Amino acid sequence: MHELGVVIEVVKTVEKFAAANHLVKIDTLVLQIGELSSMIPRYIKECYPAAVDGTILQDTELKIEIIPGNAICKDCNKVFNIIKNNGKCPCCKSKNWDLLSGKEFFIKEIVAC
């Protein structure tokens, strides 16, 4: 499970941000995870308590927002969800598309008290 290593790096990044901005308590951390990324939100949530134990984020709430895996069809310009449509454009059934979103992993928001 590589999610633990990633969450530990997120914690380090947030701690550096908090120190640079003189924050002593963080209330909420919001992550955005693309549904096509290699990160599994459930695993992120499960390993989060262990990763934040003893840190400034220990009592924070973790929120995860899922970014849909969207593509644009090169043949008909329709924007569609890749997963829901099994990789085919729902309009013309083409598999000729460009990825628009879904592989992201971002720290979207750090809410301090």
ChimeraX attribute file (.defattr): number of C-alpha atoms within 10 A of each C-alpha:
attribute: neighborCount
match mode: 1-to-1
recipient: residues
	/A:1	10
	/A:2	11
	/A:3	19
	/A:4	17
	/A:5	13
	/A:6	16
	/A:7	20
	/A:8	16
	/A:9	13
	/A:10	18
	/A:11	20
	/A:12	16
	/A:13	12
	/A:14	19
	/A:15	18
	/A:16	13
	/A:17	13
	/A:18	18
	/A:19	11
	/A:20	9
	/A:21	9
	/A:22	9
	/A:23	15
	/A:24	12
	/A:25	15
	/A:26	19
	/A:27	15
	/A:28	17
	/A:29	20
	/A:30	16
	/A:31	20
	/A:32	18
	/A:33	24
	/A:34	22
	/A:35	22
	/A:36	18
	/A:37	15
	/A:38	13
	/A:39	18
	/A:40	15
	/A:41	19
	/A:42	11
	/A:43	14
	/A:44	22
	/A:45	16
	/A:46	12
	/A:47	17
	/A:48	21
	/A:49	17
	/A:50	13
	/A:51	21
	/A:52	18
	/A:53	11
	/A:54	10
	/A:55	12
	/A:56	18
	/A:57	24
	/A:58	17
	/A:59	15
	/A:60	19
	/A:61	15
	/A:62	16
	/A:63	14
	/A:64	18
	/A:65	15
	/A:66	15
	/A:67	17
	/A:68	20
	/A:69	20
	/A:70	23
	/A:71	23
	/A:72	19
	/A:73	22
	/A:74	14
	/A:75	14
	/A:76	14
	/A:77	14
	/A:78	14
	/A:79	18
	/A:80	22
	/A:81	20
	/A:82	23
	/A:83	14
	/A:84	12
	/A:85	11
	/A:86	11
	/A:87	17
	/A:88	19
	/A:89	24
	/A:90	17
	/A:91	13
	/A:92	12
	/A:93	14
	/A:94	14
	/A:95	15
	/A:96	14
	/A:97	21
	/A:98	13
	/A:99	15
	/A:100	14
	/A:101	18
	/A:102	20
	/A:103	17
	/A:104	17
	/A:105	18
	/A:106	13
	/A:107	14
	/A:108	14
	/A:109	13
	/A:110	17
	/A:111	14
	/A:112	13
	/A:113	9
